[in-house]
Amino acid sequence: MHTCGLCDPLCNQHTESPPPPTYSRGKERIDYILISTGLLPSVIRSGIFPYDQIFLADHHPCYVDLDSTLLFQEGTPSIAPHQYRGLQTGDPRLTEEYEAVVTQQIRHHRIEERIQELQQAGEKKIPKKATNTYAWSPYSSEQYLP
């Protein structure tokens, strides 16, 4: 935490007592929200909700509330209304036109061939023998051949 320049806003704001355990079957706090020290001035409040107040779980939900004006140094941009967005999935004509353009671009830029080339290049870098050490260990393509 300190090596990466992070801090715990709960401990910074609530100095009178240490935070409670966050796991119902334990006696220690195991859930954290860590932020960079530069964000500390924008922390408005932080806390830990009681068990099952927001949703059923065996962990206390933790939260931190940040002042967006201080955080971003400007107002956040408004989201464009639905009618100004390019693709309207409710209009089949626009959807068909969009799909045609995307399909044409995929062919023009040879995306499918490039994906196959990348997959083959990646497979060449994978060791040919499988290991039983890890459950996710990649298998050699030769093992799938009849």
C-alpha positions as CSV (number, residue, x, y, z in Angstrom):
1,M,0.0,0.0,0.0
2,H,2.7,2.5,1.0
3,T,5.0,1.4,-1.8
4,C,2.3,2.2,-4.4
5,G,1.5,5.6,-2.7
6,L,-2.0,4.4,-1.7
7,C,-3.9,5.2,1.5
8,D,-7.1,4.1,3.3
9,P,-9.7,6.9,3.3
10,L,-11.6,5.1,6.1
11,C,-8.6,5.2,8.5
12,N,-7.9,8.8,7.4
13,Q,-11.4,10.0,8.1
14,H,-12.2,7.9,11.2
15,T,-9.2,8.2,13.4
16,E,-11.0,7.7,16.7
17,S,-11.2,3.9,16.4
18,P,-10.1,1.2,14.0
19,P,-12.6,0.0,11.4
20,P,-14.6,-3.1,12.4
21,P,-14.2,-6.5,10.8
22,T,-15.7,-6.6,7.3
23,Y,-16.2,-10.3,7.1
24,S,-19.0,-12.0,9.2
25,R,-16.9,-15.1,9.8
26,G,-13.7,-13.3,10.8
27,K,-12.3,-10.9,13.4
28,E,-10.3,-8.8,11.0
29,R,-11.0,-6.3,8.3
30,I,-10.3,-7.9,5.0
31,D,-12.1,-5.4,2.6
32,Y,-10.6,-2.1,1.7
33,I,-11.0,0.8,-0.6
34,L,-7.5,2.2,-1.4
35,I,-6.9,5.5,-3.1
36,S,-3.9,7.5,-4.1
37,T,-2.8,10.1,-1.5
38,G,-3.5,12.9,-4.1
39,L,-7.2,12.1,-4.0
40,L,-7.5,12.5,-0.2
41,P,-8.6,16.2,-0.5
42,S,-11.6,15.2,-2.6
43,V,-12.9,12.6,-0.1
44,I,-16.2,13.9,1.3
45,R,-17.1,10.9,3.4
46,S,-16.4,7.2,3.7
47,G,-17.8,4.4,5.8
48,I,-18.8,0.8,6.2
49,F,-22.5,-0.2,6.0
50,P,-23.9,-2.9,8.3
51,Y,-24.3,-6.5,7.1
52,D,-27.3,-7.0,4.7
53,Q,-28.3,-3.3,4.6
54,I,-27.8,-2.9,0.9
55,F,-27.7,-6.5,-0.3
56,L,-27.4,-9.9,1.3
57,A,-23.7,-10.8,1.8
58,D,-21.3,-12.0,4.4
59,H,-19.2,-8.8,3.9
60,H,-19.7,-5.3,5.1
61,P,-20.1,-3.0,2.0
62,C,-17.5,-0.2,2.1
63,Y,-17.9,3.1,0.4
64,V,-16.1,6.3,-0.4
65,D,-17.8,9.5,-1.6
66,L,-15.6,11.8,-3.7
67,D,-16.2,15.5,-4.6
68,S,-16.3,15.4,-8.4
69,T,-15.5,19.1,-8.8
70,L,-12.3,18.7,-6.9
71,L,-11.5,15.4,-8.4
72,F,-11.9,16.4,-12.1
73,Q,-11.2,20.1,-11.7
74,E,-14.3,20.8,-13.9
75,G,-17.9,19.8,-14.3
76,T,-18.5,16.4,-15.8
77,P,-19.9,16.5,-19.4
78,S,-23.5,15.7,-19.9
79,I,-24.5,12.5,-21.6
80,A,-26.0,13.0,-25.1
81,P,-29.7,12.4,-25.3
82,H,-30.7,9.2,-27.0
83,Q,-32.0,10.9,-30.2
84,Y,-28.5,12.4,-30.9
85,R,-26.7,9.0,-30.7
86,G,-25.6,7.5,-34.0
87,L,-26.9,4.0,-33.9
88,Q,-30.6,3.6,-33.2
89,T,-31.2,-0.1,-32.7
90,G,-35.0,0.5,-32.9
91,D,-34.7,1.4,-36.5
92,P,-34.0,-1.7,-38.6
93,R,-32.8,0.4,-41.6
94,L,-30.0,2.0,-39.6
95,T,-29.1,-1.3,-37.9
96,E,-28.8,-3.1,-41.3
97,E,-26.7,-0.2,-42.7
98,Y,-24.5,-0.3,-39.6
99,E,-24.0,-4.1,-40.0
100,A,-23.2,-3.7,-43.7
101,V,-20.5,-1.1,-43.0
102,V,-19.0,-3.1,-40.2
103,T,-18.9,-6.2,-42.3
104,Q,-17.3,-4.3,-45.2
105,Q,-14.6,-2.9,-42.8
106,I,-13.9,-6.4,-41.4
107,R,-13.3,-7.7,-44.9
108,H,-11.3,-4.7,-46.0
109,H,-9.0,-4.8,-43.1
110,R,-8.8,-8.6,-43.1
111,I,-9.7,-8.8,-39.4
112,E,-10.5,-12.5,-39.4
113,E,-7.2,-13.4,-41.1
114,R,-5.3,-11.2,-38.6
115,I,-7.0,-12.9,-35.7
116,Q,-5.9,-16.3,-37.0
117,E,-2.4,-15.1,-37.6
118,L,-2.2,-13.7,-34.0
119,Q,-3.6,-17.0,-32.6
120,Q,-1.0,-19.0,-34.5
121,A,1.8,-16.7,-33.4
122,G,0.6,-17.1,-29.8
123,E,0.4,-20.8,-30.1
124,K,4.0,-21.0,-31.3
125,K,5.1,-19.3,-28.1
126,I,3.2,-21.7,-25.8
127,P,5.3,-24.7,-24.6
128,K,4.3,-27.9,-26.3
129,K,4.0,-29.9,-23.2
130,A,1.1,-29.6,-20.8
131,T,1.6,-29.4,-17.1
132,N,-0.6,-30.7,-14.3
133,T,0.6,-28.0,-11.9
134,Y,-2.1,-25.4,-12.9
135,A,-5.7,-26.0,-13.7
136,W,-5.6,-23.5,-16.5
137,S,-2.5,-24.9,-18.2
138,P,-2.7,-24.6,-22.0
139,Y,-2.7,-27.8,-24.0
140,S,-0.7,-28.4,-27.1
141,S,-2.8,-28.2,-30.3
142,E,-1.3,-31.6,-31.2
143,Q,-3.3,-33.2,-28.3
144,Y,-6.6,-32.3,-30.1
145,L,-5.6,-33.9,-33.4
146,P,-7.0,-37.4,-34.1
